[in-house]
Amino acid sequence: MMQMDSYRINHARVGRAFSSSAVSYDEHAVLQREIGDRLLAHITCSNIAPSRILDVGSGTGYFTHLLHQHYKKADVTAVDIAQAMLYYARAKRRIRMPWHGMRHYAAADACALPFADASFDLVCSNLALQWVARPALMLTEMRRVLAPDGLMVFSTFGRRTLCELRHALAHIERDQGGLIVPFPDVMAMGNALAELPIEVPVVDSDLFTLTYPNTMALVRELKGLGASSSAIEGRPAGLYGRRLLRELTTYYETHYAASDGRIHATFEALYAQAWFKEAPFSIDIPIHVHG
């Protein structure tokens, strides 16, 4: 079982990778938007009426916009480590009506949020946790800035994400297994939440199967989303060289191609939510797991 501990992620490289993909990101982020839509549905079912909202790892601003549209009177703050993502999100935002809340943007590390304790009624994050070197610390920071009676909600990719690519790379480069960042499973997520002063934690999951015309289309999408292997410590900047692409293509054609030649890729989305709880607290918190 993968634990929610430190990954070999280089934050500076993550920032550069996502900044360089700011313009191309939305073109490839169909699944990310779908998961964001589902994450918002989790929030709306809670019946919370926040006036101060934080979006951690906001990217190009899609989920920030969803939050602003649904909670029109709330002030929404977007945080991302990639400056170019924030510039792009700010540039495409719609004109604010006088009766709408404000939008704020801040470049910051998710593990060191530049806000005072108890600053937000709703703290969210859509698909950012997997790009943080210390995910447990990010969750701790999200809880730190959560106000009493507040809700923290987030999504991340789960253990089964890109299992086909992981197997292919493990077969091709047996001595370099850490080519893809590790993703948590449902139990690891629940255990991480149990370490926080929160109550009524819930973890849920969805499984998606996407198809692509060929291996290059999958690789091009991952690169367009900023999912660069160079963010992993010790990996060269150009993971997908010609030789490796040829070997990946051969492996996918042999193991994962449909009769029409298209390949498939699995993505697992984990969703979690929990309410503020006053410390001190007991770590024996029942975790309700669905899916």
N, C-alpha and C positions, 0 to 999 in steps of 0.2 A: 504494500500500500504506500503510495506516495504521500509524504507528509508535507504540511504547509510550512516548510522551513526555507532556508536561503537557497535560491537558485544561483547559477553561475551567469547572472545577467549583468551586463555593463550598462549602467543608466545613461552615460554619455552617448554610447552607440545607439541605444534605443531612441533617445531624443533626435539624433541625427537621422536615423532611418525613417522615423515617422515625419520629421520635417521635410525630408526629401520626397516623401510620398503624399504630401498634403494635397496637391492638385489632382493626383490620380486616385486618391483613396475612395472617394464617393463612387467612382465608376465601378469599383470592384466590391464595394461593401454591401452587397445585397443581403447576405446572411447576417451581417452585423446590424443592419437596420431591422430585420425581422426579429432578431433577439432583443433589440432595443424596444420594439413594439410590445413584445411579450413581457419584458421587464416592467414597462409602464403599466401593463394590465395587472401585474402583481401589486404595484403600488396603489392603483385606483381601487382595488378590492379591499384595501386596508381602511378606507374612509378617512384618511388623514387629510387635514386642511392646513398645510404648512404655509408660513409666510416667508421663511428663509430656507432656500434649497441650495445644496452643493452638489455639483456633478464632477466627480473625480475621474481624470483621464477622459476628458470630453472630446478629444479628437477634433474633427471638423464641425462639430456642433449639432449633429443630428439629434442625439438624445437630449441635449440641452434645449433644443427647440421644442421637442415633444413636451418636456417638463414645463416650459414657458407657456405653451399653448394650453395645456391642461390646467395649470395653476396660474392663471393670467395675472392675478394681483400679487403673486409672490415675487420676491427678489431672487434671482437665480445667478449663482456664481459658478463659472466654468473654470476648471483647473486642468492643465496638461503640461507635461514636461517638454513637449515639442513646440517651440515658439511659432513655427510656420503654421502649425495646426490652429493655434489660437488666432493668428492673423487671418487665416482663411475663414474661420468660424465667424469672427467679428465682421469681416467684409461682406459676408453673404446674409447677415441677419436682417430681418425685416424691420421696417420702421415701427417703433414702439408707440402705441397709443398712450395718451396722458394718464389713463386709468389703469394701465398695465404696470406691473412691477419692473424693476430695473434688472439689467443683465450686467454682470461683471466678469472680467477675464483675468486670470492670474497664471503666470508660468511658475510651476512649482513641482517638487518631487512629492509623489503621493505618500511617501514614507516620512515626510516632514512638512505637513500642511501648515501654511503661514497664517493660521487663524487661532483665535483664542478658544479655550474650552467652551463647550456648550453654545457654539455660535449658530447652529443650524437645526431646524426642525426636521428636515429630511436630508439625508446624506445618501447619495446614489453613486454607482459606478457601473458602466456597461462595458464589459470586455476589456478591462485594463489590468486586472489583478495578475494575469499570466505574464505581464511584461514588467513585473516588479521583482527586484532581487530578494526582497524580504516581505512576502505577502502577508505574513502574520503581523508585521509592523504596520503595514498599510491598513489592515483591519483595525488595529489598535488606534491608529490616528483617526480613522473614520468614526470610531466610537468616542474618541476624546472630544471631537468637535460637535458631537451630537447633544442637543439640548434635552432636558427632562421631558418625558412623554414623546420624544422624537423616534423616528424610524430610520434604520439604515437598510438599504437594499442594494444588492449588486449581482452581477453575472460574471461568469468567467468560462473559459473553455474547460471541459472535463477530460478525464483520462483517456477516453476513447477517441478524442479528436486526432485526425490525421494518422490513425493507426496503420493505414496502408502505407503511407509515406514513411512512417517510422520503421515498419518492418522491412521495406525496400532498402532504406538507407543502412539499417543494421546488417542486412545481407551483403550489400555492396561494399560498405566500409566498416568491416567488423571491428577494427581497432579504434574507430572514432564514433562511438555510440551516442555522444551527446550533441547530436545535430539539431534536435528540436527541443525547445524548452519543455520541461516536465509539467504536466497538468494534474491538478488534484482530482481525487475521486470524491464521491458523495460523502463517505465517512470521514475523510480527511477534512473536508469543508466543515462538517458538523463538529468535529473535534476542535477545529480552530475557533469556531464560534463559541464553544463551551468554555473557552479560556477568557472570554470577555464578560464584563458586567452588563449583560443583556438578558432579556427574557422573551419567551415565546419564539424561539428561533425555528425557522422552517427552511428546509433545503429541498429543492425540486430540480428536475432535469428534463431536457428534451434531446432527442437524437435526430440528426439531419443527415441525409445522404444526397450529396451534390454530384452531378455528372459534368464531365468536361470532354471536349472533342479529342484531346490528347494530353499527354503529360506536360508538354510545354505550356498549354493553356492553364493548367493548375499552377505551375511554377510562376507563370507571369502574374496570375492573380495574387499569389502570396507575396510576391515582390511589390506589386502595386499597392498592397495593404500595409507595406512597411515591415512585413514579417521576415526580416533579414536574419540569417544565421549568424551574422557577424556580431549580433547583440549578445551572443553567448561567448563568455570568456574562453579564449584559447582557439576560437574558430577563425579561419581566414575570412576576409571580406567577401570573396567570390566563391561561395559554396557551390553554386550550380554552374560548374564549368562544362565544357563540351563533352568531356569523357563521362562525367557523372550523369549528365542529361541523357546521353546515349544508353547508359546502363539502366537508368531509371525507366526510360521508355521501354526497353526490352523487358524489364521486370514487370512493369504494369501490364504490358501486352500479354504476358504469360499468365499473370495471376489475377488481374483486376479489370480486364477489358470485357465489355459486353459484345454481343454478336455483331453489333453495328460499329465496333471499334472504339466506342466511347469508354472512358474510364470513370470510376467513381471514387469519391472521397467522403469519409465519415467525419462529422463534426458533432460533438456533444456539448450542449450548453447546460451549465449549472446556474441555478438562481437561488439566492439566499436572502432572507430578511429577518430582522430581529428588532425588538423594541428596547429603548433605553431602560436601564435598571440602575438604581442607586447602588454604589459600592458601600460597604463590603458585600461580597456575593459568594455564593457557593458554585463550584464548578460542576456540580452534579445536576446539569440542566438537561431535561429530556429534549432530544432533537427529533422533530417530526420529519421523516424523510419520505418523499413521494417519488415515484418513477423508478 
